[in-house]
């Protein structure tokens, strides 16, 4: 069962994910903002700023760079970049933090 808080967070995420012409993606606590929704770092940062303000959540030590680190740039087209491991960044994290009133991660 999805409570009102979860519905409000889903609505906020949908505003930043874009417009759907055919089928809305199903959002749940496991939906990852980066890998599942493919939000860019600037979109995710705007979403999080709105989240902290709208849900009155203390930002604490939140940094968008934790979830979207700078990727080394190379001018060599033959050199493959090593993927940078990043932690999950899910809707469930937003829900838990909104319930706690502070960023938990």
C-alpha positions as CSV (number, residue, x, y, z in Angstrom):
1,X,0.0,0.0,0.0
2,X,1.3,3.4,-1.0
3,X,0.7,6.1,1.6
4,X,0.2,9.8,0.8
5,X,3.9,10.7,1.5
6,X,5.0,8.1,-1.0
7,X,2.5,9.4,-3.6
8,X,3.7,12.9,-3.1
9,X,7.3,11.8,-3.6
10,X,6.4,9.8,-6.7
11,X,4.6,12.9,-8.1
12,X,7.8,15.0,-7.4
13,X,10.0,12.5,-9.2
14,X,7.7,12.4,-12.2
15,X,7.9,16.2,-12.5
16,X,11.6,15.9,-13.0
17,X,11.6,12.7,-15.1
18,X,9.7,14.2,-18.0
19,X,6.6,13.7,-20.1
20,X,5.3,10.3,-21.3
21,X,3.3,9.9,-24.5
22,X,2.7,6.2,-24.3
23,X,3.3,4.6,-20.9
24,X,4.3,6.0,-17.5
25,X,7.1,4.0,-15.8
26,X,6.1,2.3,-12.7
27,X,7.7,3.9,-9.7
28,X,8.5,2.1,-6.5
29,X,10.9,2.2,-3.6
30,X,13.6,0.3,-5.6
31,X,13.4,2.7,-8.6
32,X,16.9,4.1,-9.0
33,X,17.0,7.8,-10.1
34,X,20.2,7.3,-12.1
35,X,20.0,3.8,-13.7
36,X,16.3,3.3,-14.0
37,X,15.1,6.9,-14.7
38,X,18.4,8.1,-16.4
39,X,18.2,11.5,-14.7
40,X,21.2,13.6,-15.4
41,X,23.2,15.1,-12.5
42,X,21.7,18.6,-12.9
43,X,18.2,17.1,-13.1
44,X,18.8,15.0,-10.0
45,X,20.2,18.0,-8.1
46,X,17.2,20.1,-8.9
47,X,14.9,17.3,-7.8
48,X,16.8,16.9,-4.6
49,X,16.7,20.7,-3.9
50,X,12.9,20.6,-4.4
51,X,12.7,17.5,-2.3
52,X,14.5,19.0,0.7
53,X,12.4,22.1,0.5
54,X,9.0,20.6,-0.2
55,X,9.3,17.9,2.4
56,X,11.2,20.0,5.0
57,X,14.1,17.5,5.1
58,X,17.4,18.5,6.6
59,X,20.0,18.2,3.8
60,X,22.8,17.2,6.3
61,X,25.8,15.9,4.4
62,X,24.0,15.2,1.1
63,X,26.1,15.8,-2.0
64,X,25.0,15.1,-5.5
65,X,28.7,14.1,-6.3
66,X,28.2,11.0,-4.2
67,X,25.7,9.7,-6.7
68,X,27.1,11.5,-9.8
69,X,30.9,11.7,-9.4
70,X,33.0,13.5,-11.9
71,X,34.2,11.1,-14.6
72,X,37.7,11.4,-15.8
73,X,37.9,12.8,-19.3
74,X,40.3,11.6,-22.0
75,X,40.9,13.0,-25.4
76,X,42.1,9.5,-26.5
77,X,39.1,7.9,-28.3
78,X,40.8,4.4,-28.0
79,X,41.2,4.6,-24.2
80,X,38.2,3.1,-22.4
81,X,37.2,4.8,-19.2
82,X,36.9,2.7,-16.1
83,X,33.4,2.8,-14.7
84,X,33.1,4.6,-11.4
85,X,31.1,2.6,-8.8
86,X,28.4,4.7,-7.2
87,X,25.9,3.8,-4.5
88,X,22.2,3.3,-5.2
89,X,20.1,6.4,-5.3
90,X,16.5,5.2,-5.0
91,X,13.1,6.6,-4.4
92,X,13.0,4.5,-1.2
93,X,15.9,6.6,0.1
94,X,13.8,9.7,-0.4
95,X,10.8,8.2,1.3
96,X,12.9,7.0,4.4
97,X,14.6,10.4,4.7
98,X,11.2,12.3,4.4
99,X,9.8,10.1,7.2
100,X,12.9,10.8,9.3
101,X,13.1,14.5,8.5
102,X,16.7,14.4,7.5
103,X,18.9,12.9,4.8
104,X,19.8,9.4,6.1
105,X,22.4,8.4,3.5
